[in-house]
Structures are given as C-alpha cells and as structure tokens.
Amino acid sequence: MPKGSPERTASRKEEIINACEKLYQTMNFKDITLKEIGNETSFSRPTIYNYYQTKEEIFLALFEREYVRWNEDLKTILQENKSLSKALVAEKLASSIARRQQLLKLLAMNNYDMEENSRPELLTSFKVAYGESLKNVTDILTKFCPKKSTEEIRNIVYVFFPFMFGIYPYTSVTEKQKEAMQEAGVDFVYQTIFEITNNCLLKLL
C-alpha cells in the first residue's frame, strides 16, 4: 500500500486511469503498456506499481469508473420520474447507454483476461459497481413496468446485459470494416448506439 494521504492516493489513481483512457481513445488494448501509461502521468512508471500491478488492473479501474458514471444516470432516471411509459423507459435507458461509449468499448474487450489478471480486491470493487448497475436497471423496470412479474423483469435484465457486449462492435464500424462488408456482399443496416439499444429495449418491454 503506498504511503500518503487518501486524497493523494485517490488523485494518483485517477491520473493513472485518465492516462489509460486517453491512450485507449487512439490505441488498441494490446498495444498499450504500463510504460505508455507512465509516459502520460506526472510521476515515474515504477510509482504506478504502488497502485496497480498490471495494465489489466488499470483497465478494470477504468471499467469500474464507467459503471459508476452509468449508475449516476440510472439513479437520475429513478429519482426524477414518477411514472414512465414503456417507450420512455426504453428511450431513457438507451440515452444513458449512448452517453457511455467508453463502457461499451470496454465491454467488447476480452473481459476474462482483464478480470483474471487483476487482484481479488480490485475485482470485487469492480463487481460492486457492476452489481449496482444490475440493481438500478432492475429497480427502473420494477418501478415503471409494475405489471411485469419479478421473473419477467429478471429475464429482461439477463437478456439486456449480455446484449450490451455487442453494442459497440455493431455500431462503431471502421471504414475498413465497411469496405469488407461491401466486398462480401453483406447487406448490413448501420445503426447508432441509441437506435440499436432503443430497438432492443422496445422488443424486450
């Protein structure tokens, strides 16, 4: 455990996560190293090891932060609305997802390796944020879809969360991929994050 105040520890962790996020905007996961991340921070690379032992742990922390931010949006939906139609539930959930492209990109990665190469306490912290998302979506459906049974709501959640893993690959397509689809003769309809998510939720609800 690094020495220093909790504020300093939190500040340095945040700086490391921000550096990782910046690199991830232009680089692939496999090309990002602890050295690259260290070059984007104001302190030396060995200092990173006081907080994170692997790059997977840093990505997991970024992943956790994205769930925390999504949870804030989900809680706002819960707290600021007394009632919503199914169409509005779908719209608001889809809008909240559309604002979390980074979360969707991380979901499209190999999460098994990320979790396998992280210490148990960091994985548990991540799962707390993930579990809060499950609970918040469940609470939204329970509040605004009162005619649905507990089992129906659980089934919707257990379809929707796995569906989220495929949103980024289906909506963030490179020109190279588009050209390959054309050459392959694949008739593919490109949709935005909001469109594909909203359509899915309307079908589920």
C-alpha positions in Angstrom: 0.0 0.0 0.0 1.5 3.4 -1.0 2.3 5.9 1.7 0.5 9.2 1.7 -2.9 10.7 2.3 -6.1 9.1 1.0 -6.6 12.2 -1.1 -3.1 11.8 -2.7 -3.7 8.1 -3.4 -7.1 8.8 -5.0 -5.6 11.6 -7.1 -2.8 9.5 -8.4 -5.1 6.6 -9.2 -7.4 9.0 -11.1 -4.4 10.3 -13.0 -3.4 6.8 -14.0 -6.9 5.9 -15.1 -7.1 9.1 -17.1 -3.8 8.3 -18.8 -5.1 4.9 -19.7 -8.4 6.4 -21.0 -6.5 8.9 -23.2 -4.4 6.2 -24.8 -7.4 3.9 -25.3 -9.0 6.6 -27.5 -6.4 6.1 -30.2 -4.7 2.8 -29.4 -5.7 -0.9 -29.0 -5.7 -2.6 -25.7 -2.9 -5.0 -26.7 -0.6 -2.0 -27.8 -1.0 -0.1 -24.5 1.7 -0.9 -22.0 2.5 0.3 -18.4 5.3 2.2 -19.9 3.0 4.0 -22.3 0.6 4.8 -19.4 3.5 6.0 -17.3 4.6 8.4 -20.0 1.2 10.1 -19.7 1.4 10.6 -15.9 3.3 13.3 -13.9 5.2 10.7 -11.9 7.6 7.8 -12.8 6.4 4.5 -14.2 7.6 2.5 -11.1 5.3 4.6 -9.0 2.3 3.1 -10.9 3.1 -0.3 -9.3 2.3 1.2 -5.9 -1.3 1.4 -7.1 -1.8 -1.1 -9.9 0.3 -4.2 -10.7 -0.8 -4.9 -14.3 -2.3 -2.9 -17.1 -5.4 -5.1 -16.8 -5.9 -3.7 -13.3 -5.8 -0.2 -14.7 -8.3 -1.1 -17.4 -10.5 -2.7 -14.8 -10.4 0.5 -12.7 -11.4 2.5 -15.9 -14.2 -0.1 -16.4 -15.4 0.4 -12.9 -15.5 4.1 -13.2 -17.6 3.8 -16.3 -20.2 1.7 -14.4 -20.2 4.2 -11.6 -20.9 7.0 -14.1 -23.7 5.0 -15.7 -25.1 4.3 -12.2 -25.4 8.0 -11.7 -27.5 8.3 -14.9 -29.7 5.4 -13.9 -30.3 6.8 -10.4 -31.3 10.1 -12.0 -33.9 8.2 -14.1 -35.3 6.6 -11.0 -35.4 9.8 -8.9 -36.6 12.3 -11.4 -39.6 10.4 -12.8 -42.8 9.3 -11.0 -44.0 7.3 -14.0 -42.9 6.4 -17.5 -44.4 4.6 -20.4 -42.5 1.6 -21.8 -41.4 3.7 -24.8 -40.0 6.3 -22.4 -38.3 3.7 -20.3 -36.6 2.4 -23.4 -35.7 5.9 -24.6 -34.2 7.0 -21.3 -32.2 3.8 -20.8 -31.0 3.9 -24.4 -30.0 7.6 -24.0 -28.0 6.7 -20.9 -26.2 3.9 -22.8 -25.5 6.2 -25.7 -23.6 8.5 -23.3 -21.4 5.6 -22.2 -19.5 4.7 -25.4 -16.3 4.0 -23.3 -18.2 1.5 -21.3 -19.5 -0.3 -24.4 -16.0 -0.4 -25.9 -14.6 -2.0 -22.7 -17.5 -4.5 -22.7 -16.4 -5.5 -26.2 -12.9 -6.5 -25.0 -11.8 -9.8 -23.6 -13.1 -9.3 -20.1 -12.0 -12.7 -19.0 -8.3 -11.8 -19.3 -8.9 -8.4 -17.7 -10.5 -9.9 -14.6 -8.1 -12.9 -14.5 -5.1 -10.6 -14.3 -6.4 -8.4 -11.5 -6.1 -8.8 -7.8 -9.2 -10.1 -6.0 -9.9 -6.9 -4.0 -9.9 -4.8 -7.2 -12.1 -7.4 -9.0 -14.5 -7.2 -6.1 -14.6 -3.4 -6.2 -15.4 -3.6 -9.9 -18.2 -6.2 -9.3 -19.8 -3.8 -6.7 -20.2 -1.1 -9.4 -21.4 -3.7 -11.9 -23.9 -5.2 -9.4 -25.2 -1.7 -8.7 -25.9 -1.3 -12.4 -27.9 -4.6 -12.4 -29.8 -3.4 -9.4 -30.5 0.1 -10.8 -31.9 -1.3 -14.1 -34.0 -3.8 -12.2 -35.3 -1.0 -10.0 -36.2 1.1 -13.0 -38.1 -1.8 -14.6 -39.8 -2.6 -11.3 -40.9 1.0 -10.8 -42.0 1.9 -14.3 -43.3 -1.5 -15.5 -45.4 -2.6 -12.5 -47.4 -5.2 -14.5 -44.3 -7.3 -15.1 -43.5 -10.0 -12.6 -40.2 -10.4 -10.8 -39.3 -13.3 -13.1 -40.1 -11.3 -16.2 -38.0 -8.4 -15.1 -35.1 -10.7 -14.2 -35.3 -12.3 -17.7 -35.2 -8.8 -19.4 -32.2 -7.9 -17.3 -30.4 -11.2 -18.1 -31.0 -10.6 -21.9 -30.2 -6.9 -21.9 -26.9 -7.0 -20.1 -25.3 -9.7 -22.4 -26.8 -7.7 -25.3 -24.6 -4.8 -24.2 -21.5 -6.7 -25.1 -22.3 -6.5 -28.8 -23.5 -2.9 -29.0 -20.0 -1.4 -29.7 -19.0 -3.8 -32.5 -22.3 -3.3 -34.2 -22.3 0.5 -34.0 -18.7 1.6 -34.2 -17.6 0.3 -37.6 -14.4 1.4 -39.3 -14.1 2.3 -43.0 -12.0 -0.9 -43.5 -14.8 -3.0 -42.0 -17.4 -1.3 -44.1 -15.4 -1.9 -47.3 -15.0 -5.6 -46.3 -18.8 -5.9 -45.7 -19.4 -4.4 -49.2 -16.9 -6.7 -50.8 -18.5 -9.7 -49.0 -22.0 -8.6 -50.2 -23.3 -8.3 -46.7 -26.5 -6.2 -46.6 -26.0 -4.6 -43.2 -28.0 -1.7 -41.8 -25.8 0.5 -39.7 -27.4 2.0 -36.5 -26.4 4.4 -33.8 -25.9 3.2 -30.2 -29.2 4.8 -29.3 -31.1 3.2 -32.2 -29.9 -0.3 -31.6 -30.4 -0.1 -27.8 -33.8 1.5 -28.0 -35.0 -1.1 -30.5 -33.8 -3.9 -28.3 -35.5 -2.5 -25.2 -38.8 -1.9 -27.0 -38.8 -5.5 -28.0 -38.0 -6.7 -24.5 -40.5 -4.5 -22.8 
